[in-house]
Amino acid sequence: MKAITQDTYGSTDVLEFRDIEEPAIGENDVLVRVHAAGCGPDVWHLMTGMPYMARLAIGFRRPKIRVRGWDVAGTVEAIGANVTDVRPGDEVMGTAEGSFAELAVTGPDKLVPKPATLTFPQAAAVPVSGTTALRAVRDQGNVQPGQRVLVIGASGGVGSLAVQIAKALGGHVTGVSSTSKTDLVRSIGADEVIDYTREDFADGSRKWDVIVDTAGRRPLSKLRRALAPKGTLVIVGGDGGGHWTGGFFRGILRAPVLSLFVGQRLRGLASKVKREDLITLTELIEAGSLTPVIDRTYPLIEAPDAIRYLEEGHARGKIVVTV
């Protein structure tokens, strides 16, 4: 089968489009024929092996899993003897390590039925970015009806879904984006949009109850100026610790420690996909409250180009690789 593989860490130059053996499945596995796979920061981190701390889990000298990709949308090709939740022919979405390929193996607990209203590329844009947005807004942010919510990076893969989820939970949502993307942010339901090239949302003149920062470039001191005295800041990814710890330092270590000394709740977010969260996202999609935004799609052979475009940081919504 065709797949995008890598034998070492590095830039997109380490990626190869090649023929590899079809994966075998065990008694508890599901074989998915991939129709589309999301391309987000998770793919970039696995490709580069950055930050270095991540290599403790993904492989110190080289990737443990050679095929790239994590988000997946496709059709069940085969199931193991112990699998009862899905059947061959089912259209599904979820996660599968190595989804930049014609076939990928995963567990039934990592899949949910694909909403009938979504295309396969749209479905592939949901799992990783959607669960990240859901956990940031609902679990860490604990957004309540009537609260003022600020989403930084509101036009991105996670940010565009965070805006919609916050609206579904009853928040009054302000999205932050560049000039060229303000119309997109309005179209997905933001009550207000701030063009950060023309207005400083952190000048202290306005306060928000919850801030979800998906951009990760602004210092905590600046973000706190825009946060209500008892408000909550949720940091999703970003920079702050260089090549060694990356956004982990800023979000998982520094922010919670600082929270001990101030009245504001400062929280980081580690990426984790749970089936119950995928079910919640499906319910929001079927209710018409959530629609994934896709910037561009690339055929499998052009997956390195998709990652190069991702690196530019200008995507409007999610980038998707189609198979």
N, C-alpha and C positions, 0 to 999 in steps of 0.2 A: 504494500500500500504506500501511498505518497504521504510524506510528513515533513514538518520543519523540525530539524534536530540541531543539537549543538554538543560538542565534546569538551568544550572549555568555556570559561567565562570571558566576556568581552563585549565589544560593540556588536552591531548587527552583522558585522563581517564574519562572526563565528557561526551564524545560522546557515544551514544548508537545506536545500529542498532535495530530498532523496527518497529512494524506495527502501522500505524496511519491512521486516516480517510483520504479519498481522498479529495483534496481541491475543494471547490465550486468556480464557476466563476461568475463574475458580467457581466453586459451588455457590459462593455468596456474591458473585459479580454480575454486572450488567455490561454488555457490549453495545455501544452506541455508534450508529453510523452518523458521523458529524455532518451537519448541514451548515452550521455557522459557529464561530467561536469569538468571544469578546477579546479585545486587545486593550488592556489598561496598564496602569503602573505595576501591577503584580507581575505581568509578563516581563516588563523592563527589569525589575529587581531580580527575577530568576535568570534572565539572560546575562546581566552584568555581575551577578553575585554581590550586589551592593545593597545595603551596607555590609561590611565584612562580617558583622555579628550574625547576619542571617545565614551564613555558611555553616554555622553549627547545626542548622536544621536541614539545609538544602544540599549540603555537600561541601566539604572544605576545599578540596583541590579542584574538583570538577562537579558538575551537576549530577545528583543521584538519578534524576529523571531527565533523559536526553531530549525528549520531545517537549516543545514549548506549548503554552496554552493552558487555561484553567476553566474559564466560562465555556459552557457547551449548550448547544441546542441541536436536536436531531431526532432520529428515529431508533427505537430499540431494535437491534439486530439479533441479539441472542441473550439468554439469561442462564445463570447457574441453576443447579438442581434445587437449591434452597430458597431461591428468589420467588416470591409470590406477589409482590406489590406492583410489578410491571409485567407486561407481556410483549413479545416481539410485535413490532408494528406500531407500538405506542409512540406518540409524539411527546417528547420530554424536553425539559430545560433544567440546568443545574450546574454542577461542577464535575470535571474529570481532568485529572492531571495528564497532560499530553493531548489537549484537544485540537492542536494545530496539526491535524491528521485526518485521514479518511475514516478511521475507526479509533475509538477510545474506550478504555475500561474504567468503570467507576462502581460505586455501591448504590443500591436502591435507596438508601437513606440520603443520598446526595442529589436526588432527582425528584421533580414534581411534574405533573402533566403540563404541557405547554398550553397557555391560554389560547383559545381558538381565535381570539381577536388579534393576536400577534403573528407576524411573519417569523420565520426562523432567525433572521438577523436581529429583529427586535428582541426576540426572546433571549438571544445570546448576550444582549446588552444588559440584562437584568441581574443575574445571580450575584456576582461579586460586588459590583457597584451598588446594586439595590439593597443587599443585606448590610453593606457598610453604611449606606444612607439611613436605613431603618434603625440600625443600632445607635447611630449618632444622634438622630432626632428623637426617637421614641425612648430608647433605653438610657443613654447617657444624658441627653438633653432633657428628657422627661417633659416634652412640650405639652402644654395644657391649653384648652380653648381660651382664646383672647390674649395669649402671651405674644409679645413682640419677639420675632425670630429673625436673625440676620444670617444669611447664608453667603459666605465668601467663596468665590469660585462657582457661582450659581449656574454657569453655562456648561460646566464640565460633566463628565460621566457620572460622578457621585453627586455633585452639586445640583444638577438638574433634577435628579430624583429626590434629593433632600428637600428642595423647594416644594415639590408636589406632596411629599409625605407630611411635611409640616403643615401645609394647607389642609390636608385630609384630617389632621389631628386638631384643626381649629385655630391654628396660629395665624397671626397677622405677619406676613412674610415680606421681608425686604431682601432682594437679591443684589449681590455686588458682582459686576462684570466690567469688561472693557466696552468701549463705545460701539463696536461692531456687533456686539452680542446682546445689547439691551433689549432689542425687540424679541429675541428668542426667550429671554428670561421672563418678559411680560407674557408671552404666549403660553408659557407653561403654568401660569397662575400667580406669579408674584404680585403682591399688592403694590409694592414700590420697587423701583430699580435705581441703584446708585452706580453711576459711571465713575470708577475709581480714578480715571485719568483726569476727571474734572472736579471731583468732590472728595474730601477726606472724611470718611465715615467715622474715623476715630479722633475727631478734633474735640470731643468732649461735649458737643452741643446736643447729642442724642444718645440714648441708652437703650439697650435691648436686653430682654430677659434671658434669651438663649442666643448664643453665637455658635454657628457651626463653621469652622474654618477648614475648607478643603484645599486651600491654596498653599498654606504652610510657609509663607515667606515673611510674614510680619512678626516682629518681636512680641512677646507676651505683654510687655508693658504697654504697648500701643493697643493691643486688643482689649486689655482690661479697661482702658479709658472709654471704650464703647459699651462696656458691660455694666448692667445694673449692679448696685452694691451687693445684692444677694443673687446675682445672676449666675448662669452656667456657661462656660466656654468648653466646646468639644473640639479637639484638634484631630483632624483626620490626615495621617501621613505628614508629608512635608519634610523640610530640612531642619537643621539645628545641631547635628552631632557629627557632621562631616562624613568621611568614608567609613568610619568605624561603626557608629551607632545610628546615623541618619536621623530620621524623625522620631525614632524610639526615645532618644535622649530628651527631646523637647516635650513630647506628648506623654510618654509613659513614666518618665522619671522626674523631670524638672517641674512640669505643671502640677502634678499631685502634691509634691513637696511644698511648692509655693502656696497651695490651697490651705495648708495647715496654719499659715500666718495671715491670711486675708479672709474676708467674709465671702468672697466669690468662690464658686466651685469650678476648678480647672481640671479638665479630664482629657486624657488621650484615648485613642481607639486602636486596638489591634484587629487586623482583618481576620474574620472567622465566619464561615458560612454554615448555617444550621437549616435543616429541612423545615422546621416550624416557621422560620423567618421567610423561606421561599414560599411557603403556603400563604403567609400573610401578604406578601407582595402579589401573589396570584389573585388573592381576594380584592386587593386594591385595584389591580388592573381590570378585573372583571366588573368591578363597580364603576369603572370609568374615572377613577381618581388618580391613576398613574399610567403614564405613557412614556416609554423610553425614547430618548432622542438619539438619533444616529447621525453622525457627521459624514463619515465615508465608509465604504466597504471595499475590501481588497480581496482578490482571489488568493487562495492558499499560497501559490508560488510567489506572490508579492508580499507575503507577511513581513519580511524585513522592511519594506517600504512603509507598511502600516506602523511599525514601531518607530521608524525615523520620523514620521509625521507626528506620532505621539510625543516624541522627544521635543518637538518644536513648541509644545505647550499651547497650541492655538485651537485645539479641537472644540467643536460645538457639540457637546454630548459625547457619545461613545464611538469608538472606532471598532469595526467588526471585520473579521476575516471569514470569507465564505468558502465552503468546500463543495 
